[in-house]
Amino acid sequence: MSAVRARQSGNTTYLELSQEDGGAHKFYEVTVEGTTVAVRYGRIGVDGQRQTSTFPTAQKAQAAAAKKIAEKVRKGYAPAVPGQRAARPVTRRQATSAPSTARATAPVLWRFRTGASAFGIHVDEDRCWVGNQHGDVYNLGHDGEVLAHYSLPDGVKCLVADDFWIYAGCDDGRVYDLSSKVPFAAYEIADDVDIFWLDIHAGVLNVSDRNGGLTVIDHEDELQWSRNSSGDNAWMVRADDRTVYHGHSRGVTAYAADGTSRLWHTATSGNVLFGWQEENSVYAGTGRRVVQRLSKSTGRIEATYQCDAAVYSCASSPGGRYVFAGDSASSVYCFSADGTRLWKLGTGGGSALSMQYRDERLYLVSTDGSLACIDASESAINAAHSGTVPVPADIKLAAALPTYAPLTTAASVATVTAAPAAGSGVVVECVQEGGRIRVHVVSDGYEPSWNVQFPRAIRQPGARYVVDALHSSPGGFYRVRGEIRRLV
């Protein structure tokens, strides 16, 4: 049932929809100034996203605003007083960490302390990424050198990669694209979804939430489908071309990628706290001290990896030859594919909340806010068991480290006065289509009917922008790479 309060001031109409059962909790504000209609919308308690439209006459602007307001009222919105209703709290994972019982400490090569508990990690060929609960995301080289700092509005729940693109899912309900020079909000999750984890595959966003729900959204923020699994506290979601794997308090459930059917469900040994995937298998770390490997095709449990405390994170080497796990007692484990424990070592810091293996190194982020790089080669692990470990390099921030904040308005975008020469940039244009503003390519050589995934905060009908490059996605749309500049 919606709570109602009234507020209209001058040329601004402010509406809210807040459901007492934990559902929608959002606002919609329309301001008319002459021939311009400005819209601001989002979750109650945040500044929200903005869109501006210009009309030939003031009368047409008033009519467009009235239509927008009427549409929202029909959906249950009602006039309200800004600031009287507080933001609804989001769930922050409270992860306890005990000292390790391992007899030796892992061979940590370097450690970078971010200053707050860290859940987000991604490691690729060139860079390491870490995101923490303060909204800080850092980009580092494989030697630990800090290269860039991104300051996002709220806590980072996770970092995921989709081909070249890196995304950060945050507590403000948005997913930020960190792949361009300046980050921007690429997806806005429905306000009644309390994000626990997310994955992006071919531009399609998959979100698991506190209530055990699974929500699937396309590149234009439009809902594709949603399902409720049998459990709650869904800390795992992984996706591939055919299937979405959803881990929650009662196990792992697999759904067809188009949402048409549930393919299988497997009860795991304990509530799922983390998930990982390889080509043919998914891995579920559980509160009952085990990681379990499940067949992607049938859901059958193929192997179990026994730890000594609740499993907060897991990962594997390519093909699943080795399986790694981090527990709630600040230990990290390595197993062979069949489940044989090869070693257990202390992290030298807190408990690993997320991890990734690459090129004989295990990277993990922890409860103490550190990103640590562990030498996972056989020789280094053998030396660690005998008590010989390197002295970790303590990585410091450079004094002149560049910091990037997300685009919030069109005014925050650099401008250019001429279209780029062929091969030196791509021109795109914002166009009004029904009630939404889409972005299409103007430059030759691209499919003009495809949409471009583009920052909503800077979309204005008729505005043109120059981007360094566009790349096609299997879903039939383009994604931006490089800098975005406004063409004036």
TORPAFI-624979 format. One record per atom (N, C-alpha, C): residue in one letter; x, y, z. Coordinates in steps of 0.05 Angstrom, whole numbers, plus 5000, padded with zeros to 4 digits. Layout:
N
aXYZ ...
//
This chain:
488
m501749765000 m500050005000 m501850255000 s501250444983 s502950684980 s502250895001 a504351005013 a504051225032 a503751485016 v502151675024 v501651915008 v502052165024 r503552355012 r503752625022 r503552814998 a503053065002 a502553244980 a504653464978 r505653524953 r507453744949 r507653824920 q507054084914 q507554194888 q508454484892 s510754554880 s511854824885 s512554954859 g511155184853 g511755334829 g511355154804 n513455144788 n513454984764 n514554704768 t514854614793 t515954354799 t513854184813 t513553934803 t511753734815 t513453504825 y513153434850 y514753224862 y512853004871 l513452754862 l511852524868 l513552304881 e512252144898 e513551914909 e511851664908 l513151434906 l511851174909 l513351014929 s512150974953 s513550824974 s511650614985 q512450364982 q510750144990 q511750025017 e509949995035 e510649915062 e511549625064 d511049465044 d511849185044 d514649135035 g516249355032 g518949335024 g519349344994 g517149414979 g517349434950 g518449704942 a517149834922 a518150084911 a518550294932 h520650454927 h521350674946 h522850884929 k521351034912 k522551204892 k521051464888 f522351654875 f521151914871 f521251984841 y519652184833 y519652284806 y518952584807 e520752744797 e520353034798 e520453154770 v518553334764 v518353464738 v518353764742 t520153904728 t520354194730 t520054304702 v518354514699 v517954644673 v518954924675 e520754994657 e521855264655 e521655354625 g519555514619 g519155594591 g518655354573 t520455314554 t520055094535 t521654844544 t522854844568 t524454624577 t523054464599 v523154204597 v522154024617 v524453864628 a524953894654 a527153744668 a525953534686 v526953294684 v525953064700 v528252964717 r527652914743 r529552794761 r528052554774 y529452324776 y528052094786 y530151894798 g529151724815 g530951524827 g529951424854 r531651304870 r530951204896 r530751444915 i528851424933 i528551634953 i531051644970 g532151884974 g534451924990 g537051964974 v536851934947 v539151994930 v538452214911 d540452334898 d539952554880 d538452464855 g538952214847 g537552104824 g538752184797 q537452084776 q538352144749 q536752374738 r537852504718 r536552744706 r536352724676 q534052824666 q533652834637 q532453104631 t533153224608 t532153484600 t531153474571 s528753574566 s527653584539 s526753864533 t527153944508 t526354214499 t524154184478 f522054364479 f519754354461 f519454614446 p518054614424 p517754854407 p516455094421 t514555034439 t513055244453 t512755174483 a512255374499 a511755334527 a509255164532 q507255194515 q504755044518 q505354744514 k507054674493 k507654394489 k509354284511 a511054444523 a512654354546 a510854294570 q508854464575 q506954414597 q505354164591 a504554124567 a502953884560 a504653624564 a507153634556 a508953404559 a509353344588 a509753554605 a510053514633 a507553384646 a505253494638 a502753384649 a502353094642 k503153014618 k502952734609 k504752564626 k507252654631 k509152494647 k508052454676 i506952674687 i505852654715 i503452464716 a501652484696 a499352314695 a500152014693 e502151964678 e503051684675 e504051574702 k505451734717 k506451644743 k504251614763 v502351794762 v500051774781 v498551524776 r498151454751 r496751194744 r498250954755 k500950984758 k502550754769 k502650754799 g501250944812 g501150944841 g502751164855 y504251334840 y505651554851 y503651764862 a504451904882 a502752114894 a504452354901 p503352604901 p504852844909 p505952804937 a508452904942 a509752854968 a511553094974 v512653094998 v514453305008 v517353195007 p519053314990 p521753224989 p523153235016 g524553015023 g526153005047 g524652905072 q522052875070 q520552775094 q520852465097 r521052335075 r521352045076 r524251965072 a525351815090 a528251755089 a528851535069 a531351515061 a532251305044 a531951035058 r531150835043 r530950565055 r533750445057 p534350335080 p537050225083 p537549985065 v540149955056 v540949735040 v542549545058 t542649295049 t544149095065 t547149105059 r548649145079 r551549125077 r552448865090 r553948715075 r554748445086 r556548475110 q555648365132 q557148375157 q558748105160 a561248125153 a562947885153 a564847885176 t564547705194 t566447685217 t569047535207 s571147585222 s573747465214 s575247385239 a575947125241 a577547035264 a580446985255 p582346965274 p585146915266 p585346635254 s587246605236 s587646355222 s588846145241 t588045895237 t589145665252 t591345525236 a591945635212 a594145515196 a596845545209 r598545355205 r601245365217 r603145545202 a602445625178 a604245785162 a602646005148 t604046215139 t602746435126 t603246425096 a601346495080 a601646495051 a603846685042 p605146615020 p607346795009 p606147034995 v605547245010 v604347484999 v606547654986 l606347714961 l608347874947 l607948174952 w605448264952 w604948544958 w602048574969 r601648784983 r599048834996 r598449134994 f595949184985 f595049464983 f592549495001 r592749685020 r590549725040 r588749955030 t586249885025 t584350085014 t582950255035 g582950165060 g581750325081 g579050245090 a577850045077 a575149955084 a574849665074 s573049515087 s572549235079 s572049225049 a573249035035 a573149025006 a571948764996 f569948784978 f568648554966 f569348534936 g569948754923 g570148754894 g573048694885 i573348514866 i575948454854 i575548364825 h577348454809 h577548344782 h580448364772 v581448154761 v584248144751 v584148064722 d585348224704 d585548154676 d588448154667 e588848154642 e591648134631 e593348364639 d592148604642 d593748844647 d593448964675 r591148914688 r590549074712 r589348894734 c589549004758 c588048894781 c586149114791 w583649044797 w581649234807 w580749144834 v580349344852 v579249284878 v577249504885 g574949424897 g572949614906 g572049564934 n571749784950 n571149744978 n568449864987 q567749845012 q565249935023 q564950235024 h567150385020 h566950675020 h566350774991 g566150594972 g565750684944 g568250734929 d570550664941 d573150704927 d573750464910 v574550514885 v575550314867 v578250394858 y580250214860 y582950264853 y583750084830 n585450184812 n586450044789 n589450014793 l590549774794 l593349724799 l594549554777 g597149584774 g598649404756 g599249144771 h600148944757 h600648684770 h603048694789 d604648914788 d606748944807 d605849094832 g603249174833 g602149314855 g602149614853 e603249724831 e603150014828 e600250114825 v599450314841 v596750424839 v596650624816 l594850574797 l594750734772 l592450934772 a590250874784 a587951054783 a586050994807 h584451204813 h582551174835 h579851274825 y577751114829 y575051194821 y573451234847 s572051454849 s570551514873 s567551494867 l566351274875 l563551224869 l561851304893 p559251354888 p557551474909 p557051304934 d557251034931 d556650874954 d558150614953 g557850444973 g559550204976 g559450024952 v561749914945 v561949724922 v561449444932 k559349314922 k558649044929 k560348844914 c560848904888 c562348714872 c563348844847 l565448734835 l566548814809 l566248584790 v565248634766 v564948414746 v566048514720 a566848334703 a567848394676 a566048264656 d565648404633 d564248294610 d565848364586 d567548184578 d569448234556 d571248464566 f571548684551 f573348904558 f572149064582 w569549064585 w568349254603 w568449164632 i568949354650 i569049304679 i566749454692 y565149314709 y562849434722 y563049404752 a562049614766 a561949604795 a559049624804 g558149434819 g555449444830 g555549564858 c553949774863 c554149934887 c551649934904 d551950024929 d549750024947 d547550224940 d548150414922 d546050604913 d544250484892 g544550224886 g542850094867 g543650134838 r545950254833 r546850294806 r549250124800 v549650074774 v552049924765 v553550114747 y556050164754 y557750364740 y559650234721 d559850344697 d561750254677 d564350404682 l566550254688 l569150374694 l571050354670 s569950284647 s571750234624 s572450484608 s570850694610 s571450944596 s573251114614 k574151334603 k575951504619 k574651604645 v572051664643 v570551754666 v568251554670 p567851444694 p565751244699 p562951364696 f561051194689 f558251284688 f556351064696 a553951134705 a551950944713 a550750814688 a551350554684 a550450414660 a547750274665 y547250194690 y544750054697 y543650174723 e541050194725 e539850274750 e537950054759 i538549914781 i536949694790 i534349794802 a532149644799 a529549714811 a529949764840 d528549974850 d529050064878 d528149854899 d526449664891 d525649454910 d527449214910 v529749234895 v531649014895 v534049094912 d534548944933 d536848984951 d539048804941 i540848924925 i542948774911 i544748624931 f545248364926 f547248214940 f549648164921 w549048084896 w551248024878 w550148064849 l551948094830 l551148124803 l553148004784 d552247954759 d554047864738 d552947984712 i554648044693 i553948154668 i555047984646 h553347894628 h554247724606 h552947824580 a554647894560 a553848004535 a551948244538 g552548414558 g551048654563 g548548614579 v547848364586 v545448314602 v546148294631 l544848444648 l545448454677 l543648254692 n544948094708 n543547904725 n544147974754 v541948014770 v542248114797 v540947914816 s542447824837 s541247664858 s540947844883 d538847784899 d538247974920 d537747844947 r537248014966 r536847934994 r534447744997 n532347774982 n529947614984 n530047354969 g532347294956 g532547054940 g531547094912 g531147344903 g530247394876 g532547414856 l531847374831 l533647394809 l532347584789 t533747804782 t532648004763 t534548024740 v533448024716 v535148034692 v534248284676 i536248454669 i535748714657 i537548744633 d536548874611 d538148904587 d539749164588 h541149224566 h542949454566 h541549724567 e538949724563 e537449974565 e535949994591 d536749844611 d535449844637 d532649744637 e531949584617 e529249484615 e529049194625 l527149144642 l526848874655 l526248664633 q527848454634 q527448224616 q525748014629 w526547934654 w524947744669 w525947734698 s524347624715 s525247584743 s523947334754 r525347204772 r524346964785 r525146974815 n523546834831 n524246804859 n525046504864 s527446464874 s528246194880 s527146114907 s527645864915 s526445754939 s527645864965 g530145974963 g531446074987 g531646374987 d533046485007 d533546775008 d536546825009 n537347075015 n540147145017 n541747034994 a541147124970 a542347014946 a545047154940 w547147034950 w549847154947 w551247064922 m549946904905 m551346804881 m549546844857 v550746954836 v549546944809 v551846934789 r551646744771 r553546714749 r552046654724 a552946754701 a551446714676 a553346644653 d552346484634 d553646434609 d551646454587 d552346354563 d550646394540 d547846274543 r547746054557 r545145904559 r543745914585 t545145974607 t544045924633 t544946134653 v543146184673 v543846354696 v543746174721 y545846184737 y546146014760 y545846184785 h543846114802 h543046284824 h543446134850 g545346234867 g545846104893 g544646254916 h543346114934 h541846234956 h541946054981 s540246105000 s540345955026 s539645665023 r538345585001 r537545304998 r538945164975 g541045284965 g542645144944 g542945314919 v543245174897 v543645304871 v541445224852 t540245434839 t538145384819 t539045494792 a538545344771 a539445424744 a536945484728 y537045724714 y534845804697 y535845844668 a534045784649 a534745854621 a535346144619 a537146224601 a538046504599 a535746684592 d533746584578 d531446754571 d529246754592 g529646604614 g527846604637 g525346434633 t525246274611 t522846124605 t522545874623 s524645784635 s524445534650 s526545504671 r525945354692 r527945274712 r529045014702 l531745004700 l533044764688 l533644554709 w534544644732 w535044454754 w535444604780 h535244464802 h535844574829 h537344354844 t539444444858 t541144264874 t541344374902 a540644214922 a541044294950 a543944254957 t545344464965 t548144444973 t548444395002 s550844335011 s551344295039 s551744565053 g549444685059 g549544945072 g548745175053 n548145405064 n547445645049 n549745735032 v549145825008 v551245904989 v552046194996 l554646234999 l555746505006 l557446624983 f558046454963 f559746554941 f559546364918 g559946464894 g559846294870 g562146354851 w562846154836 w564846174815 w564045994792 q565046044768 q564445864746 q566745824727 e566845584716 e568645514694 e566845424671 e568045334649 e566445274625 e564245074630 n564844864645 n562844644648 n561844614677 s562844774695 s562144744723 s561645004737 v559945004758 v559745224776 v560645134804 y561745314819 y562745254846 y561145424866 a560245294888 a558745434908 a560245404935 g561145634946 g562245634973 g560045664993 t560045515014 t557745505033 t558545565062 g556345615077 g556745665106 g557345415121 r557145185109 r557744925122 r560544825116 r562345015111 r565244955109 r566044805084 v564544815063 v565344675039 v564944845014 v566544784993 v565944874966 v565044624951 q562844654935 q561944434920 q561944504890 r562944314874 r562944354845 r560544214833 l558944364817 l556544254805 l556744254775 s555744054762 s555544044733 s553644254723 k554544404704 k552744614692 k550344484678 s550744254666 s548544134650 s546443994667 t547243874689 t545343714705 t544943814733 g546843974744 g546644054772 g547843844791 r548743624781 r549843414798 r552443504812 i552643444838 i555043514853 i557343334845 e559443444833 e561643284822 e563943254842 a564343444860 a566543434879 a565943624902 t567043554926 t566743724950 t569443784961 y569944034968 y572444124978 y572044215007 q573244075026 q572644115054 q574544315067 c573444525078 c574944735093 c574444695123 d575544875139 d575244855168 d573545065180 a572445245164 a570545455173 a568845535149 a566845695154 a565045785133 a566545905109 v565745835085 v567145925061 v566046195052 y567746405052 y566846665043 y567346715013 s569246565001 s569946604973 s571246364962 c571246344935 c572546114922 c573246204893 a575046054881 a575946094854 a577245844844 s578045844818 s579445614808 s581445704787 s583445534782 s585145584759 s583745504734 p584645584710 p583245514685 p582745214683 g580245154676 g579444874673 g578944724699 g579244864722 g578744744748 g580844554758 r583344584747 r585444404756 r586044444786 y586044694795 y586244754824 y583844914832 v582944864857 v580645014868 v581645144894 f580945404897 f581845564919 f579445654936 a579845694962 a577645784979 a578745955001 g577146145010 g577846315033 g575646285054 d576446245079 d574446195100 d574246435119 s572346405138 s571846615157 s573946645179 a575946465178 a578046465198 a580746545185 s580646725165 s583046845153 s585046635142 s583946415132 s585546215119 s584846195089 v586746105073 v586346055045 v587245775039 y585745635021 y586145355016 y586645314986 c588045094980 c588245004952 c587644704951 f586044624932 f585244344928 f585844254900 s586343994896 s586343884869 s583443854860 a583143804834 a580443794822 a578643594836 d579743374846 d578143154857 d577343214886 g578343434898 g577643494926 g579843454946 t582143354938 t584343314956 t585443584965 r585643624991 r586843875001 r589843874998 l590944064984 l593844084979 l595144265000 w593844475007 w595044645028 w592944835041 k593644925065 k592045125079 k594145315092 l593645585086 l595545785096 l593946025107 g595146175125 g593946415134 g594246635113 t592346815112 t592447035092 t594447255100 g595147265126 g596847475136 g595247735140 g592647715136 g590847945140 g588147845149 g586047955137 g583347865145 g582447635128 s579847575129 s578647355114 s578047455085 a578547275066 a578247345038 a575247345031 l574247575022 l571447605015 l571047564985 s573147574970 s572947504941 s575847444932 m576047294910 m578747224901 m578747154872 q581047154860 q581447074832 q584246974828 y584546764812 y587146644806 y587946724777 r590546794774 r591546854747 r594546814746 d595446654728 d598346614723 d599946554748 e599046344763 e600446254787 e600446454809 r598646644808 r598246824830 r595346824839 l594846834865 l592146854876 l591747134887 y589847274877 y589247544886 y586747534903 l586847664926 l584447654943 l584047924957 v581447984963 v580748224978 v579448125004 s579748285025 s579148175051 s577648365069 t576948255092 t575448405112 t576948645123 d579648645122 d581148875131 d581549075109 g580349035086 g580449235065 g582949205047 s584348985048 s586748955033 s586248805007 l587848884986 l588148714963 l590948594965 a591048324965 a593548194969 a594148014945 c596648004937 c597547844915 c599347614926 i598347364924 i599747134935 i601146974913 d603646904917 d605046734899 d603946444903 a602446344884 a601246084886 a602745874870 s605145924863 s606845724849 s607545504869 e608145264859 e608745044875 e611245094893 s613245214881 s615645264896 s615245464919 a613645674914 a613145874935 a611545754958 i609545584951 i607845464972 i609545264989 n611245114976 n612944924991 n614845075009 a615845305000 a617645465017 a616045575041 a613545655036 a611845765058 a611345565079 h610945305071 h610445095091 h612945055108 s615245105098 s617745075114 s618445325129 g616745535126 g617145775142 g618446005127 t619045965101 t620346175086 t618346315068 v617846565074 v615946725058 v617246995053 p616447115031 p617647385025 p616447595044 v617847815046 v616748045061 v614948195041 p612348205047 p610448335028 p611148635024 a611048714999 a611349004994 a608749145002 d609049355018 d606749505027 d606249735007 i604249704991 i603849894969 i602550154979 k603650374971 k602650644979 k601450784956 l599550964962 l598351134941 l600251344932 a600351394906 a602051614896 a600751884902 a602352074907 a601352344916 a599552464894 a600252424869 a598752544847 a596852354833 l595852154847 l594151954836 l591652084824 p590952034798 p588452144787 p586052014799 t583952174805 t581452074816 t579152144797 y577451954791 y575251994773 y572651944787 a570752134784 a568052104795 a566152074772 p563851954776 p561951904754 p560852154741 l560152134716 l558752354702 l556052394715 t555352644721 t552752694734 t550952884717 t552153054702 t550653244685 t552053284659 a550553384639 a551853444613 a553953654616 a553753834636 a555654044640 a558453934648 s558453694659 s560953584668 s562553444646 v561553444621 v562853314599 v564553514583 a566953444576 a568653614559 a567253644532 t567853864518 t566553934493 t568553944470 v567553894446 v569053934421 v567254094402 t568554244384 t566954424366 t566754314338 a568054094332 a567953984305 a567853684306 a566353564287 a566253284285 a568953164279 p569552934289 p572252824285 p572752734256 a575252724248 a575952614222 a575452314222 a575052204199 a574551914197 a576651754211 g575751574227 g577651394242 g578651504268 s577851754275 s578851874300 s576651914321 g574351804317 g572151834336 g569551764322 v567451734339 v564851654329 v562751854340 v560951954323 v558852144332 v556351984337 v555152034361 v552551914368 v550652144375 e548052084373 e545952284378 e543852174396 c542852344415 c540652274432 c538052334418 v536252144417 v533652174403 v531352094422 q529152244420 q526852184436 q525251964421 e524751744435 e523051524424 e520951454445 g518451554440 g516451514460 g517151654486 g517051514507 g517751644533 g520551614541 r522351514523 r525051474531 r526951614511 i529351674521 i531451794504 i533451574498 r533651514472 r535551314463 r537951454451 v540051304446 v542551414433 v543151234409 h543351364385 h543951224360 h546551334348 v547751184330 v550251264317 v549551434293 v551051654290 v550851824267 v552951764246 s555351704255 s557651654237 s557051414218 d558251424195 d557951204176 d559350954185 g558350724175 g559650474181 g558450324204 y556350424216 y555050294239 y552150244233 e550950064248 e548050004244 e546450234257 p545050394242 p543650634254 p541350564272 s540250324269 s537950254286 s538650154314 w541250084317 w542149984343 w542350204364 n541650144389 n542050334410 n544950314420 v545750534433 v548450554446 v547950564476 q549350384491 q549250404520 q550750654528 f549350844541 f550451114544 f549551224570 p551151404583 p550351514609 p547651664608 r545751574625 r543151704625 r543351994635 a545252044652 a545452314664 a546052534644 i547052454620 i547752664600 i546052634575 r543952474575 r542252444551 r540352684550 q540452824528 q538553044522 q537753024493 p535153024487 p534253004459 p535753204441 g536853094419 g538253264400 g541153304405 a542053244429 a544953284436 a546653074421 r548953164412 r550752984399 r553352974415 y554552734415 y557052684429 y559052544411 v561552584417 v563752434403 v564952244423 v565151994416 v566451784433 v568851674418 d570751584433 d573251484421 d572751244403 a571051064413 a570450814398 a567850694407 l566550544390 l564250374397 l564850084389 h563849904406 h564149624400 h561449484401 s560949304382 s558349174381 s558248954402 s555848904412 s555348694431 s553548484418 p553748234426 p551948024415 p548948084417 g548248254436 g545448324440 g544348514420 g546048604401 g545048794381 g545049084390 f547249164403 f547549444412 f550449514413 y551149764418 y553849854420 y554649934448 r557149894455 r558149994480 r560550184475 v560850384493 v562750594490 v565450504501 r567650574487 r570350554498 r571750824495 g573150904516 g574651154515 g573051384525 e573851624517 e572751874527 e570151944513 i568452084527 i565952194516 i566152504517 r565652634494 r565752924493 r563253024479 r562253254487 r559853364475 r560553524450 l559053484428 l559553624404 l557753884404 v559054114404 v557554364406 v558154544381 
//
